[in-house]
Amino acid sequence: MEDRSNSIIVDILISAEDYLQHYQGSVSQVSALARDGRRVRFPSRILQPFVSKEGIHGTFAIQFDEHHKFAGIEKIS
């Protein structure tokens, strides 16, 4: 990740059972509190590469462009 000024750090803990609702389409957004105190909402589909049998657990940097549109996500721990 190059420019942290266009990113936000979030800690995510979603059980496999809870993520199943996202996968099935009954829930399409994730709302999270960023480490800097901002509340962010983003499409749950961006987390699909990080799903394990336990769900999704970790710290992520979500990158966005100058128009505040999603540009990428990186698991940082």
mmCIF file of the N, C-alpha and C atoms, coordinates in Angstrom:
data_MODEL
# 
_entry.id   MODEL 
# 
loop_
_atom_site.group_PDB 
_atom_site.id 
_atom_site.type_symbol 
_atom_site.label_atom_id 
_atom_site.label_alt_id 
_atom_site.label_comp_id 
_atom_site.label_asym_id 
_atom_site.label_entity_id 
_atom_site.label_seq_id 
_atom_site.pdbx_PDB_ins_code 
_atom_site.Cartn_x 
_atom_site.Cartn_y 
_atom_site.Cartn_z 
_atom_site.occupancy 
_atom_site.B_iso_or_equiv 
_atom_site.pdbx_formal_charge 
_atom_site.auth_seq_id 
_atom_site.auth_comp_id 
_atom_site.auth_asym_id 
_atom_site.auth_atom_id 
_atom_site.pdbx_PDB_model_num 
ATOM 1   N N  . MET A 1 1  ? 0.851   -1.162  0.000  1.00 0.00 ? 1  MET A N  1 
ATOM 2   C CA . MET A 1 1  ? 0.000   0.000   0.000  1.00 0.00 ? 1  MET A CA 1 
ATOM 3   C C  . MET A 1 1  ? 0.897   1.225   0.000  1.00 0.00 ? 1  MET A C  1 
ATOM 4   N N  . GLU A 1 2  ? 0.593   2.192   -0.863 1.00 0.00 ? 2  GLU A N  1 
ATOM 5   C CA . GLU A 1 2  ? 1.495   3.303   -1.030 1.00 0.00 ? 2  GLU A CA 1 
ATOM 6   C C  . GLU A 1 2  ? 1.084   4.557   -0.269 1.00 0.00 ? 2  GLU A C  1 
ATOM 7   N N  . ASP A 1 3  ? -0.144  5.040   -0.447 1.00 0.00 ? 3  ASP A N  1 
ATOM 8   C CA . ASP A 1 3  ? -0.555  6.326   0.098  1.00 0.00 ? 3  ASP A CA 1 
ATOM 9   C C  . ASP A 1 3  ? -1.602  6.134   1.182  1.00 0.00 ? 3  ASP A C  1 
ATOM 10  N N  . ARG A 1 4  ? -1.184  6.242   2.429  1.00 0.00 ? 4  ARG A N  1 
ATOM 11  C CA . ARG A 1 4  ? -2.119  6.032   3.536  1.00 0.00 ? 4  ARG A CA 1 
ATOM 12  C C  . ARG A 1 4  ? -3.106  7.186   3.695  1.00 0.00 ? 4  ARG A C  1 
ATOM 13  N N  . SER A 1 5  ? -2.881  8.338   3.047  1.00 0.00 ? 5  SER A N  1 
ATOM 14  C CA . SER A 1 5  ? -3.825  9.444   3.160  1.00 0.00 ? 5  SER A CA 1 
ATOM 15  C C  . SER A 1 5  ? -5.155  9.108   2.494  1.00 0.00 ? 5  SER A C  1 
ATOM 16  N N  . ASN A 1 6  ? -5.159  8.174   1.579  1.00 0.00 ? 6  ASN A N  1 
ATOM 17  C CA . ASN A 1 6  ? -6.383  7.731   0.918  1.00 0.00 ? 6  ASN A CA 1 
ATOM 18  C C  . ASN A 1 6  ? -6.765  6.335   1.374  1.00 0.00 ? 6  ASN A C  1 
ATOM 19  N N  . SER A 1 7  ? -6.573  6.068   2.663  1.00 0.00 ? 7  SER A N  1 
ATOM 20  C CA . SER A 1 7  ? -6.960  4.761   3.187  1.00 0.00 ? 7  SER A CA 1 
ATOM 21  C C  . SER A 1 7  ? -7.501  4.919   4.595  1.00 0.00 ? 7  SER A C  1 
ATOM 22  N N  . ILE A 1 8  ? -8.185  3.892   5.026  1.00 0.00 ? 8  ILE A N  1 
ATOM 23  C CA . ILE A 1 8  ? -8.745  3.871   6.366  1.00 0.00 ? 8  ILE A CA 1 
ATOM 24  C C  . ILE A 1 8  ? -8.485  2.477   6.932  1.00 0.00 ? 8  ILE A C  1 
ATOM 25  N N  . ILE A 1 9  ? -8.142  2.413   8.207  1.00 0.00 ? 9  ILE A N  1 
ATOM 26  C CA . ILE A 1 9  ? -7.812  1.145   8.861  1.00 0.00 ? 9  ILE A CA 1 
ATOM 27  C C  . ILE A 1 9  ? -9.011  0.693   9.695  1.00 0.00 ? 9  ILE A C  1 
ATOM 28  N N  . VAL A 1 10 ? -9.435  -0.549  9.465  1.00 0.00 ? 10 VAL A N  1 
ATOM 29  C CA . VAL A 1 10 ? -10.551 -1.110  10.225 1.00 0.00 ? 10 VAL A CA 1 
ATOM 30  C C  . VAL A 1 10 ? -10.183 -2.495  10.743 1.00 0.00 ? 10 VAL A C  1 
ATOM 31  N N  . ASP A 1 11 ? -10.679 -2.805  11.915 1.00 0.00 ? 11 ASP A N  1 
ATOM 32  C CA . ASP A 1 11 ? -10.562 -4.149  12.480 1.00 0.00 ? 11 ASP A CA 1 
ATOM 33  C C  . ASP A 1 11 ? -11.900 -4.837  12.233 1.00 0.00 ? 11 ASP A C  1 
ATOM 34  N N  . ILE A 1 12 ? -11.847 -6.019  11.636 1.00 0.00 ? 12 ILE A N  1 
ATOM 35  C CA . ILE A 1 12 ? -13.077 -6.718  11.270 1.00 0.00 ? 12 ILE A CA 1 
ATOM 36  C C  . ILE A 1 12 ? -13.090 -8.101  11.905 1.00 0.00 ? 12 ILE A C  1 
ATOM 37  N N  . LEU A 1 13 ? -14.220 -8.415  12.510 1.00 0.00 ? 13 LEU A N  1 
ATOM 38  C CA . LEU A 1 13 ? -14.451 -9.729  13.102 1.00 0.00 ? 13 LEU A CA 1 
ATOM 39  C C  . LEU A 1 13 ? -15.880 -10.130 12.738 1.00 0.00 ? 13 LEU A C  1 
ATOM 40  N N  . ILE A 1 14 ? -16.007 -10.963 11.725 1.00 0.00 ? 14 ILE A N  1 
ATOM 41  C CA . ILE A 1 14 ? -17.319 -11.433 11.263 1.00 0.00 ? 14 ILE A CA 1 
ATOM 42  C C  . ILE A 1 14 ? -17.277 -12.956 11.274 1.00 0.00 ? 14 ILE A C  1 
ATOM 43  N N  . SER A 1 15 ? -18.202 -13.558 11.989 1.00 0.00 ? 15 SER A N  1 
ATOM 44  C CA . SER A 1 15 ? -18.244 -15.023 12.040 1.00 0.00 ? 15 SER A CA 1 
ATOM 45  C C  . SER A 1 15 ? -18.642 -15.575 10.676 1.00 0.00 ? 15 SER A C  1 
ATOM 46  N N  . ALA A 1 16 ? -18.337 -16.841 10.459 1.00 0.00 ? 16 ALA A N  1 
ATOM 47  C CA . ALA A 1 16 ? -18.718 -17.493 9.206  1.00 0.00 ? 16 ALA A CA 1 
ATOM 48  C C  . ALA A 1 16 ? -20.235 -17.475 9.041  1.00 0.00 ? 16 ALA A C  1 
ATOM 49  N N  . GLU A 1 17 ? -20.948 -17.684 10.124 1.00 0.00 ? 17 GLU A N  1 
ATOM 50  C CA . GLU A 1 17 ? -22.415 -17.675 10.083 1.00 0.00 ? 17 GLU A CA 1 
ATOM 51  C C  . GLU A 1 17 ? -22.950 -16.300 9.681  1.00 0.00 ? 17 GLU A C  1 
ATOM 52  N N  . ASP A 1 18 ? -22.375 -15.249 10.255 1.00 0.00 ? 18 ASP A N  1 
ATOM 53  C CA . ASP A 1 18 ? -22.810 -13.896 9.900  1.00 0.00 ? 18 ASP A CA 1 
ATOM 54  C C  . ASP A 1 18 ? -22.455 -13.559 8.454  1.00 0.00 ? 18 ASP A C  1 
ATOM 55  N N  . TYR A 1 19 ? -21.266 -13.972 8.003  1.00 0.00 ? 19 TYR A N  1 
ATOM 56  C CA . TYR A 1 19 ? -20.884 -13.648 6.631  1.00 0.00 ? 19 TYR A CA 1 
ATOM 57  C C  . TYR A 1 19 ? -21.750 -14.395 5.619  1.00 0.00 ? 19 TYR A C  1 
ATOM 58  N N  . LEU A 1 20 ? -22.301 -15.520 6.011  1.00 0.00 ? 20 LEU A N  1 
ATOM 59  C CA . LEU A 1 20 ? -23.180 -16.269 5.120  1.00 0.00 ? 20 LEU A CA 1 
ATOM 60  C C  . LEU A 1 20 ? -24.356 -15.402 4.665  1.00 0.00 ? 20 LEU A C  1 
ATOM 61  N N  . GLN A 1 21 ? -24.858 -14.540 5.540  1.00 0.00 ? 21 GLN A N  1 
ATOM 62  C CA . GLN A 1 21 ? -25.938 -13.619 5.167  1.00 0.00 ? 21 GLN A CA 1 
ATOM 63  C C  . GLN A 1 21 ? -25.483 -12.679 4.053  1.00 0.00 ? 21 GLN A C  1 
ATOM 64  N N  . HIS A 1 22 ? -24.228 -12.250 4.107  1.00 0.00 ? 22 HIS A N  1 
ATOM 65  C CA . HIS A 1 22 ? -23.680 -11.388 3.058  1.00 0.00 ? 22 HIS A CA 1 
ATOM 66  C C  . HIS A 1 22 ? -23.547 -12.179 1.764  1.00 0.00 ? 22 HIS A C  1 
ATOM 67  N N  . TYR A 1 23 ? -23.034 -13.380 1.880  1.00 0.00 ? 23 TYR A N  1 
ATOM 68  C CA . TYR A 1 23 ? -22.812 -14.227 0.711  1.00 0.00 ? 23 TYR A CA 1 
ATOM 69  C C  . TYR A 1 23 ? -24.129 -14.555 0.011  1.00 0.00 ? 23 TYR A C  1 
ATOM 70  N N  . GLN A 1 24 ? -25.168 -14.792 0.804  1.00 0.00 ? 24 GLN A N  1 
ATOM 71  C CA . GLN A 1 24 ? -26.473 -15.137 0.238  1.00 0.00 ? 24 GLN A CA 1 
ATOM 72  C C  . GLN A 1 24 ? -27.213 -13.917 -0.307 1.00 0.00 ? 24 GLN A C  1 
ATOM 73  N N  . GLY A 1 25 ? -26.703 -12.734 -0.026 1.00 0.00 ? 25 GLY A N  1 
ATOM 74  C CA . GLY A 1 25 ? -27.294 -11.520 -0.575 1.00 0.00 ? 25 GLY A CA 1 
ATOM 75  C C  . GLY A 1 25 ? -28.317 -10.836 0.305  1.00 0.00 ? 25 GLY A C  1 
ATOM 76  N N  . SER A 1 26 ? -28.618 -11.390 1.474  1.00 0.00 ? 26 SER A N  1 
ATOM 77  C CA . SER A 1 26 ? -29.596 -10.740 2.340  1.00 0.00 ? 26 SER A CA 1 
ATOM 78  C C  . SER A 1 26 ? -29.015 -9.505  3.027  1.00 0.00 ? 26 SER A C  1 
ATOM 79  N N  . VAL A 1 27 ? -27.695 -9.418  3.082  1.00 0.00 ? 27 VAL A N  1 
ATOM 80  C CA . VAL A 1 27 ? -27.000 -8.242  3.602  1.00 0.00 ? 27 VAL A CA 1 
ATOM 81  C C  . VAL A 1 27 ? -25.928 -7.890  2.582  1.00 0.00 ? 27 VAL A C  1 
ATOM 82  N N  . SER A 1 28 ? -25.853 -6.607  2.203  1.00 0.00 ? 28 SER A N  1 
ATOM 83  C CA . SER A 1 28 ? -24.888 -6.241  1.160  1.00 0.00 ? 28 SER A CA 1 
ATOM 84  C C  . SER A 1 28 ? -23.822 -5.252  1.623  1.00 0.00 ? 28 SER A C  1 
ATOM 85  N N  . GLN A 1 29 ? -23.974 -4.699  2.814  1.00 0.00 ? 29 GLN A N  1 
ATOM 86  C CA . GLN A 1 29 ? -23.037 -3.694  3.308  1.00 0.00 ? 29 GLN A CA 1 
ATOM 87  C C  . GLN A 1 29 ? -22.459 -4.112  4.657  1.00 0.00 ? 29 GLN A C  1 
ATOM 88  N N  . VAL A 1 30 ? -21.231 -3.686  4.885  1.00 0.00 ? 30 VAL A N  1 
ATOM 89  C CA . VAL A 1 30 ? -20.582 -3.841  6.190  1.00 0.00 ? 30 VAL A CA 1 
ATOM 90  C C  . VAL A 1 30 ? -20.395 -2.445  6.747  1.00 0.00 ? 30 VAL A C  1 
ATOM 91  N N  . SER A 1 31 ? -20.706 -2.263  8.002  1.00 0.00 ? 31 SER A N  1 
ATOM 92  C CA . SER A 1 31 ? -20.464 -0.999  8.686  1.00 0.00 ? 31 SER A CA 1 
ATOM 93  C C  . SER A 1 31 ? -19.417 -1.270  9.753  1.00 0.00 ? 31 SER A C  1 
ATOM 94  N N  . ALA A 1 32 ? -18.377 -0.445  9.778  1.00 0.00 ? 32 ALA A N  1 
ATOM 95  C CA . ALA A 1 32 ? -17.289 -0.664  10.731 1.00 0.00 ? 32 ALA A CA 1 
ATOM 96  C C  . ALA A 1 32 ? -16.814 0.669   11.287 1.00 0.00 ? 32 ALA A C  1 
ATOM 97  N N  . LEU A 1 33 ? -16.291 0.623   12.481 1.00 0.00 ? 33 LEU A N  1 
ATOM 98  C CA . LEU A 1 33 ? -15.689 1.794   13.100 1.00 0.00 ? 33 LEU A CA 1 
ATOM 99  C C  . LEU A 1 33 ? -14.195 1.737   12.825 1.00 0.00 ? 33 LEU A C  1 
ATOM 100 N N  . ALA A 1 34 ? -13.701 2.748   12.132 1.00 0.00 ? 34 ALA A N  1 
ATOM 101 C CA . ALA A 1 34 ? -12.277 2.796   11.802 1.00 0.00 ? 34 ALA A CA 1 
ATOM 102 C C  . ALA A 1 34 ? -11.467 3.130   13.047 1.00 0.00 ? 34 ALA A C  1 
ATOM 103 N N  . ARG A 1 35 ? -10.194 2.839   13.000 1.00 0.00 ? 35 ARG A N  1 
ATOM 104 C CA . ARG A 1 35 ? -9.325  3.116   14.144 1.00 0.00 ? 35 ARG A CA 1 
ATOM 105 C C  . ARG A 1 35 ? -9.244  4.600   14.474 1.00 0.00 ? 35 ARG A C  1 
ATOM 106 N N  . ASP A 1 36 ? -9.499  5.460   13.471 1.00 0.00 ? 36 ASP A N  1 
ATOM 107 C CA . ASP A 1 36 ? -9.451  6.904   13.724 1.00 0.00 ? 36 ASP A CA 1 
ATOM 108 C C  . ASP A 1 36 ? -10.796 7.461   14.190 1.00 0.00 ? 36 ASP A C  1 
ATOM 109 N N  . GLY A 1 37 ? -11.775 6.584   14.420 1.00 0.00 ? 37 GLY A N  1 
ATOM 110 C CA . GLY A 1 37 ? -13.063 7.006   14.952 1.00 0.00 ? 37 GLY A CA 1 
ATOM 111 C C  . GLY A 1 37 ? -14.156 7.220   13.918 1.00 0.00 ? 37 GLY A C  1 
ATOM 112 N N  . ARG A 1 38 ? -13.809 7.208   12.649 1.00 0.00 ? 38 ARG A N  1 
ATOM 113 C CA . ARG A 1 38 ? -14.829 7.383   11.609 1.00 0.00 ? 38 ARG A CA 1 
ATOM 114 C C  . ARG A 1 38 ? -15.618 6.093   11.418 1.00 0.00 ? 38 ARG A C  1 
ATOM 115 N N  . ARG A 1 39 ? -16.891 6.238   11.131 1.00 0.00 ? 39 ARG A N  1 
ATOM 116 C CA . ARG A 1 39 ? -17.739 5.098   10.775 1.00 0.00 ? 39 ARG A CA 1 
ATOM 117 C C  . ARG A 1 39 ? -17.697 4.981   9.258  1.00 0.00 ? 39 ARG A C  1 
ATOM 118 N N  . VAL A 1 40 ? -17.408 3.781   8.763  1.00 0.00 ? 40 VAL A N  1 
ATOM 119 C CA . VAL A 1 40 ? -17.350 3.557   7.317  1.00 0.00 ? 40 VAL A CA 1 
ATOM 120 C C  . VAL A 1 40 ? -18.313 2.441   6.939  1.00 0.00 ? 40 VAL A C  1 
ATOM 121 N N  . ARG A 1 41 ? -18.836 2.535   5.739  1.00 0.00 ? 41 ARG A N  1 
ATOM 122 C CA . ARG A 1 41 ? -19.725 1.509   5.204  1.00 0.00 ? 41 ARG A CA 1 
ATOM 123 C C  . ARG A 1 41 ? -19.217 1.160   3.816  1.00 0.00 ? 41 ARG A C  1 
ATOM 124 N N  . PHE A 1 42 ? -19.160 -0.138  3.540  1.00 0.00 ? 42 PHE A N  1 
ATOM 125 C CA . PHE A 1 42 ? -18.628 -0.582  2.256  1.00 0.00 ? 42 PHE A CA 1 
ATOM 126 C C  . PHE A 1 42 ? -19.296 -1.892  1.857  1.00 0.00 ? 42 PHE A C  1 
ATOM 127 N N  . PRO A 1 43 ? -19.234 -2.223  0.560  1.00 0.00 ? 43 PRO A N  1 
ATOM 128 C CA . PRO A 1 43 ? -19.858 -3.463  0.091  1.00 0.00 ? 43 PRO A CA 1 
ATOM 129 C C  . PRO A 1 43 ? -19.182 -4.695  0.695  1.00 0.00 ? 43 PRO A C  1 
ATOM 130 N N  . SER A 1 44 ? -19.970 -5.615  1.178  1.00 0.00 ? 44 SER A N  1 
ATOM 131 C CA . SER A 1 44 ? -19.408 -6.819  1.797  1.00 0.00 ? 44 SER A CA 1 
ATOM 132 C C  . SER A 1 44 ? -18.634 -7.665  0.795  1.00 0.00 ? 44 SER A C  1 
ATOM 133 N N  . ARG A 1 45 ? -18.928 -7.533  -0.484 1.00 0.00 ? 45 ARG A N  1 
ATOM 134 C CA . ARG A 1 45 ? -18.246 -8.338  -1.508 1.00 0.00 ? 45 ARG A CA 1 
ATOM 135 C C  . ARG A 1 45 ? -16.739 -8.094  -1.540 1.00 0.00 ? 45 ARG A C  1 
ATOM 136 N N  . ILE A 1 46 ? -16.275 -6.924  -1.078 1.00 0.00 ? 46 ILE A N  1 
ATOM 137 C CA . ILE A 1 46 ? -14.827 -6.668  -1.120 1.00 0.00 ? 46 ILE A CA 1 
ATOM 138 C C  . ILE A 1 46 ? -14.071 -7.551  -0.132 1.00 0.00 ? 46 ILE A C  1 
ATOM 139 N N  . LEU A 1 47 ? -14.790 -8.163  0.804  1.00 0.00 ? 47 LEU A N  1 
ATOM 140 C CA . LEU A 1 47 ? -14.154 -9.024  1.806  1.00 0.00 ? 47 LEU A CA 1 
ATOM 141 C C  . LEU A 1 47 ? -14.060 -10.484 1.374  1.00 0.00 ? 47 LEU A C  1 
ATOM 142 N N  . GLN A 1 48 ? -14.697 -10.847 0.275  1.00 0.00 ? 48 GLN A N  1 
ATOM 143 C CA . GLN A 1 48 ? -14.734 -12.256 -0.145 1.00 0.00 ? 48 GLN A CA 1 
ATOM 144 C C  . GLN A 1 48 ? -13.372 -12.930 -0.212 1.00 0.00 ? 48 GLN A C  1 
ATOM 145 N N  . PRO A 1 49 ? -12.319 -12.268 -0.701 1.00 0.00 ? 49 PRO A N  1 
ATOM 146 C CA . PRO A 1 49 ? -11.020 -12.953 -0.770 1.00 0.00 ? 49 PRO A CA 1 
ATOM 147 C C  . PRO A 1 49 ? -10.446 -13.332 0.602  1.00 0.00 ? 49 PRO A C  1 
ATOM 148 N N  . PHE A 1 50 ? -11.014 -12.779 1.667  1.00 0.00 ? 50 PHE A N  1 
ATOM 149 C CA . PHE A 1 50 ? -10.455 -12.986 3.003  1.00 0.00 ? 50 PHE A CA 1 
ATOM 150 C C  . PHE A 1 50 ? -11.290 -13.924 3.870  1.00 0.00 ? 50 PHE A C  1 
ATOM 151 N N  . VAL A 1 51 ? -12.318 -14.534 3.302  1.00 0.00 ? 51 VAL A N  1 
ATOM 152 C CA . VAL A 1 51 ? -13.200 -15.423 4.064  1.00 0.00 ? 51 VAL A CA 1 
ATOM 153 C C  . VAL A 1 51 ? -12.514 -16.765 4.291  1.00 0.00 ? 51 VAL A C  1 
ATOM 154 N N  . SER A 1 52 ? -12.537 -17.219 5.536  1.00 0.00 ? 52 SER A N  1 
ATOM 155 C CA . SER A 1 52 ? -12.051 -18.560 5.874  1.00 0.00 ? 52 SER A CA 1 
ATOM 156 C C  . SER A 1 52 ? -13.212 -19.315 6.513  1.00 0.00 ? 52 SER A C  1 
ATOM 157 N N  . LYS A 1 53 ? -12.978 -20.540 6.899  1.00 0.00 ? 53 LYS A N  1 
ATOM 158 C CA . LYS A 1 53 ? -14.060 -21.306 7.533  1.00 0.00 ? 53 LYS A CA 1 
ATOM 159 C C  . LYS A 1 53 ? -14.471 -20.712 8.875  1.00 0.00 ? 53 LYS A C  1 
ATOM 160 N N  . GLU A 1 54 ? -13.612 -19.880 9.465  1.00 0.00 ? 54 GLU A N  1 
ATOM 161 C CA . GLU A 1 54 ? -13.944 -19.198 10.719 1.00 0.00 ? 54 GLU A CA 1 
ATOM 162 C C  . GLU A 1 54 ? -14.645 -17.865 10.485 1.00 0.00 ? 54 GLU A C  1 
ATOM 163 N N  . GLY A 1 55 ? -14.675 -17.400 9.256  1.00 0.00 ? 55 GLY A N  1 
ATOM 164 C CA . GLY A 1 55 ? -15.267 -16.096 8.946  1.00 0.00 ? 55 GLY A CA 1 
ATOM 165 C C  . GLY A 1 55 ? -14.193 -15.143 8.453  1.00 0.00 ? 55 GLY A C  1 
ATOM 166 N N  . ILE A 1 56 ? -14.303 -13.890 8.865  1.00 0.00 ? 56 ILE A N  1 
ATOM 167 C CA . ILE A 1 56 ? -13.317 -12.877 8.485  1.00 0.00 ? 56 ILE A CA 1 
ATOM 168 C C  . ILE A 1 56 ? -12.797 -12.236 9.759  1.00 0.00 ? 56 ILE A C  1 
ATOM 169 N N  . HIS A 1 57 ? -11.493 -12.315 9.955  1.00 0.00 ? 57 HIS A N  1 
ATOM 170 C CA . HIS A 1 57 ? -10.867 -11.774 11.155 1.00 0.00 ? 57 HIS A CA 1 
ATOM 171 C C  . HIS A 1 57 ? -9.589  -11.072 10.739 1.00 0.00 ? 57 HIS A C  1 
ATOM 172 N N  . GLY A 1 58 ? -9.409  -9.823  11.175 1.00 0.00 ? 58 GLY A N  1 
ATOM 173 C CA . GLY A 1 58 ? -8.156  -9.154  10.887 1.00 0.00 ? 58 GLY A CA 1 
ATOM 174 C C  . GLY A 1 58 ? -8.279  -7.649  10.829 1.00 0.00 ? 58 GLY A C  1 
ATOM 175 N N  . THR A 1 59 ? -7.144  -7.044  10.544 1.00 0.00 ? 59 THR A N  1 
ATOM 176 C CA . THR A 1 59 ? -7.047  -5.600  10.365 1.00 0.00 ? 59 THR A CA 1 
ATOM 177 C C  . THR A 1 59 ? -6.816  -5.347  8.886  1.00 0.00 ? 59 THR A C  1 
ATOM 178 N N  . PHE A 1 60 ? -7.592  -4.422  8.336  1.00 0.00 ? 60 PHE A N  1 
ATOM 179 C CA . PHE A 1 60 ? -7.570  -4.166  6.904  1.00 0.00 ? 60 PHE A CA 1 
ATOM 180 C C  . PHE A 1 60 ? -7.370  -2.682  6.632  1.00 0.00 ? 60 PHE A C  1 
ATOM 181 N N  . ALA A 1 61 ? -6.643  -2.392  5.569  1.00 0.00 ? 61 ALA A N  1 
ATOM 182 C CA . ALA A 1 61 ? -6.530  -1.030  5.054  1.00 0.00 ? 61 ALA A CA 1 
ATOM 183 C C  . ALA A 1 61 ? -7.392  -0.975  3.802  1.00 0.00 ? 61 ALA A C  1 
ATOM 184 N N  . ILE A 1 62 ? -8.385  -0.113  3.830  1.00 0.00 ? 62 ILE A N  1 
ATOM 185 C CA . ILE A 1 62 ? -9.260  0.063   2.674  1.00 0.00 ? 62 ILE A CA 1 
ATOM 186 C C  . ILE A 1 62 ? -8.829  1.342   1.971  1.00 0.00 ? 62 ILE A C  1 
ATOM 187 N N  . GLN A 1 63 ? -8.451  1.220   0.711  1.00 0.00 ? 63 GLN A N  1 
ATOM 188 C CA . GLN A 1 63 ? -8.020  2.372   -0.068 1.00 0.00 ? 63 GLN A CA 1 
ATOM 189 C C  . GLN A 1 63 ? -9.192  2.906   -0.886 1.00 0.00 ? 63 GLN A C  1 
ATOM 190 N N  . PHE A 1 64 ? -9.205  4.231   -1.042 1.00 0.00 ? 64 PHE A N  1 
ATOM 191 C CA . PHE A 1 64 ? -10.229 4.865   -1.858 1.00 0.00 ? 64 PHE A CA 1 
ATOM 192 C C  . PHE A 1 64 ? -9.593  5.955   -2.702 1.00 0.00 ? 64 PHE A C  1 
ATOM 193 N N  . ASP A 1 65 ? -10.284 6.322   -3.783 1.00 0.00 ? 65 ASP A N  1 
ATOM 194 C CA . ASP A 1 65 ? -9.740  7.329   -4.695 1.00 0.00 ? 65 ASP A CA 1 
ATOM 195 C C  . ASP A 1 65 ? -10.142 8.740   -4.251 1.00 0.00 ? 65 ASP A C  1 
ATOM 196 N N  . GLU A 1 66 ? -9.783  9.721   -5.065 1.00 0.00 ? 66 GLU A N  1 
ATOM 197 C CA . GLU A 1 66 ? -10.065 11.120  -4.725 1.00 0.00 ? 66 GLU A CA 1 
ATOM 198 C C  . GLU A 1 66 ? -11.558 11.433  -4.703 1.00 0.00 ? 66 GLU A C  1 
ATOM 199 N N  . HIS A 1 67 ? -12.377 10.541  -5.251 1.00 0.00 ? 67 HIS A N  1 
ATOM 200 C CA . HIS A 1 67 ? -13.831 10.707  -5.236 1.00 0.00 ? 67 HIS A CA 1 
ATOM 201 C C  . HIS A 1 67 ? -14.470 9.862   -4.130 1.00 0.00 ? 67 HIS A C  1 
ATOM 202 N N  . HIS A 1 68 ? -13.639 9.331   -3.243 1.00 0.00 ? 68 HIS A N  1 
ATOM 203 C CA . HIS A 1 68 ? -14.076 8.504   -2.107 1.00 0.00 ? 68 HIS A CA 1 
ATOM 204 C C  . HIS A 1 68 ? -14.724 7.199   -2.554 1.00 0.00 ? 68 HIS A C  1 
ATOM 205 N N  . LYS A 1 69 ? -14.315 6.696   -3.699 1.00 0.00 ? 69 LYS A N  1 
ATOM 206 C CA . LYS A 1 69 ? -14.790 5.411   -4.202 1.00 0.00 ? 69 LYS A CA 1 
ATOM 207 C C  . LYS A 1 69 ? -13.753 4.335   -3.895 1.00 0.00 ? 69 LYS A C  1 
ATOM 208 N N  . PHE A 1 70 ? -14.224 3.144   -3.633 1.00 0.00 ? 70 PHE A N  1 
ATOM 209 C CA . PHE A 1 70 ? -13.352 2.019   -3.308 1.00 0.00 ? 70 PHE A CA 1 
ATOM 210 C C  . PHE A 1 70 ? -12.285 1.812   -4.378 1.00 0.00 ? 70 PHE A C  1 
ATOM 211 N N  . ALA A 1 71 ? -11.027 1.675   -3.931 1.00 0.00 ? 71 ALA A N  1 
ATOM 212 C CA . ALA A 1 71 ? -9.915  1.444   -4.862 1.00 0.00 ? 71 ALA A CA 1 
ATOM 213 C C  . ALA A 1 71 ? -9.176  0.145   -4.563 1.00 0.00 ? 71 ALA A C  1 
ATOM 214 N N  . GLY A 1 72 ? -9.283  -0.378  -3.333 1.00 0.00 ? 72 GLY A N  1 
ATOM 215 C CA . GLY A 1 72 ? -8.587  -1.612  -3.001 1.00 0.00 ? 72 GLY A CA 1 
ATOM 216 C C  . GLY A 1 72 ? -8.664  -1.907  -1.517 1.00 0.00 ? 72 GLY A C  1 
ATOM 217 N N  . ILE A 1 73 ? -8.277  -3.113  -1.171 1.00 0.00 ? 73 ILE A N  1 
ATOM 218 C CA . ILE A 1 73 ? -8.252  -3.524  0.234  1.00 0.00 ? 73 ILE A CA 1 
ATOM 219 C C  . ILE A 1 73 ? -7.048  -4.423  0.446  1.00 0.00 ? 73 ILE A C  1 
ATOM 220 N N  . GLU A 1 74 ? -6.434  -4.276  1.599  1.00 0.00 ? 74 GLU A N  1 
ATOM 221 C CA . GLU A 1 74 ? -5.249  -5.063  1.938  1.00 0.00 ? 74 GLU A CA 1 
ATOM 222 C C  . GLU A 1 74 ? -5.371  -5.522  3.387  1.00 0.00 ? 74 GLU A C  1 
ATOM 223 N N  . LYS A 1 75 ? -5.141  -6.798  3.628  1.00 0.00 ? 75 LYS A N  1 
ATOM 224 C CA . LYS A 1 75 ? -5.112  -7.297  5.004  1.00 0.00 ? 75 LYS A CA 1 
ATOM 225 C C  . LYS A 1 75 ? -3.732  -7.001  5.563  1.00 0.00 ? 75 LYS A C  1 
ATOM 226 N N  . ILE A 1 76 ? -3.693  -6.263  6.667  1.00 0.00 ? 76 ILE A N  1 
ATOM 227 C CA . ILE A 1 76 ? -2.395  -5.877  7.226  1.00 0.00 ? 76 ILE A CA 1 
ATOM 228 C C  . ILE A 1 76 ? -2.046  -6.648  8.497  1.00 0.00 ? 76 ILE A C  1 
ATOM 229 N N  . SER A 1 77 ? -3.003  -7.350  9.064  1.00 0.00 ? 77 SER A N  1 
ATOM 230 C CA . SER A 1 77 ? -2.694  -8.277  10.170 1.00 0.00 ? 77 SER A CA 1 
ATOM 231 C C  . SER A 1 77 ? -3.912  -9.123  10.492 1.00 0.00 ? 77 SER A C  1 
# 
